[in-house]
């Protein structure tokens, strides 16, 4: 099994953190992983993205040009990466921020109003983790029952008070009923 995932959105939406979380859990599952974040002017509100590869075999290149799984949290990212997704791939869209549907018929598209759910549940800034919870359920990219140990690795010491909120956001996304 090899899963090639691209996560994209605006800088400040937790795009890189989402990818880091998945990669850490992949490591804890003894998989070969790659996490390649995009830095630079993207971190100032432009588009940001990261490539995540989780595989049973060694990863040859960290770059995901054609994702099996695409998670987008803004319209520019959907516009940019929709056509790059492989045939039969899965596209996950924050429908609270993106008001159009996927144009392709040869991929599975999933819509979750993650930003609205985060706001409604008092989880401001955690729409990314709601999306990741939903992605985990629909793709089985990592086992959900082990999320807490990966969270403990990626949430920095200075933000340990956000550990429970991150877990709640993941659970909300995982249990989201369309």
N, C-alpha and C positions, 0 to 999 in steps of 0.2 A: 504494500500500500504506500503510495506517495500522494500527498495532498499539496498542491501549489495554490497558495492563497495570496491575494492582494487586498489590502485594506487601505481605503483612501477617503479623504475628507479635507476639511479645513484644519490648519494648524490650531492647536488648542482644544480639539475635540477628543483627545486621547487616542488618536490613531496609532501612534508608536507604542504606547502602553498596552493597547489591545494585542498587538502583534507579539510584544515581549511576553505577555501573559501566556499566550498560546505556545510560544516557543519553549518557555520554561516548563510548562506541563508536558510537552513532548519530550524534553530532556529527562524529566522525572519518570516518564514511561519507558525510558531507555531507547528512545527513537533517535535517529539522526535528524538534526534540525538545522535550520538556517533562519536568521532574522536579519533583514537588511532594511534599516530605516532610511528615509529620505530627510536629510537635514538641509539647512540653508534658509533662503528667504521664505520657504514654505512655513517655517515656524512662526511667522509674523502674520498669520491670517490667510495666506495663500493656500494652495492645495498641498497637502502632506500625504505621504503614502509609505507603506512598508510591505515588503515581501516576506512571507512566512512559508517555509517548506517543512513538512513533517513527514518522515519517510522511514520505512523498515530497512532501507539500504542507504549507503553513503550518498550525501548530496553533492552533486558535481558542481553546480553553479548556484549561487545564492539569489540570482535574479529571476523573478517571475515575470516573464513577458506575456504569457498566455495562461491566466489563472484558471484552475478548476473551480475555485470559489472566489467570488468577488464580493466584498462588503464595501458599500459606498454610503457616505454620510452627507454628501452635497451633490448638487446638480453638475458642476464642472467635472467631478470624478466619474459620475455615471456617463456623461458625454464622452469623456476621454477613454474609459476602459471597457465600456460595454462590448464593443466590437472585438476586443482582444480576448475576451473570455472564450474558452474552448467550447466547441459544440457539445451539448449535453452538460455543460457546466451549470453552476448555481450562482445567482446574483441576489444579494441581500441588500435591500434598500430601506433607509430611514424615511418612511413615507410622511413623516411630520415635516421634513425639510425638502423633500423631492416630490414634486407634484405630477410627474409624468410616469408612465409605465415603460417597461423595457420594450424596445422596438422589435426584438428578435423572438422568433417562434421556436428556435432550436436550443434554448436554455430554460432552466427552471428559474422563475423569478419569485422572490418572497418579499413581502412588504410588511414592515412593522413600524408603527409610529413611536420609535424609541425616544426621541427627544420629548415628545408629549408625555409618554409614560414616565420618564425620568422626572419631569416637572410635576406631574400629578402625584407622584409617590414621594416627593421631597428628596429626590436623588439627583439634584441639579449637577450637571457635569458628568453624569455617569451613563448617558445614552449609549456610549461606546460599549460599556459592559453589558447593557441590556441586549444590544445587537449581538455581542459575542455569545451570550447565553443562548440566544435563538439559533445562531449559527451552529453551536455545539449540538443542539438537539436535532437539527435538520441534516447535519453532515457526519456526525460522530467523529469529528476530527480529533477530539481528545475525550477521555471518559469524564463525564460530568461529576461523578461521585468523588473525584480527587481534586476539585477546583480549589479547595481551601489551602492545600499545601503549596500550590503554585502561587496563589495570592500572597501567602506569607513570604515567598521569595521575592516577588516583584514590587510589593508595596513597600516603599522606603520607610526606614525607622521614623522619620519625621512625619509620616502620614499614616502611622499605624491606627490612628483613630478612625480612618476611613475603611479599614478592613471589613467591618460588618456591612457598611453601605455598599461596598463593591460586591460582596457576597450576595446581598439582597438584590442588587441590580442583575447579577448573573442569573439568579433564581427566577426573577421576574421575566427575563427574556426566555429562559429555558421553558418556563411554564406558560408562555404567551399563547393564547388560543386565537387563531385567525378569525 
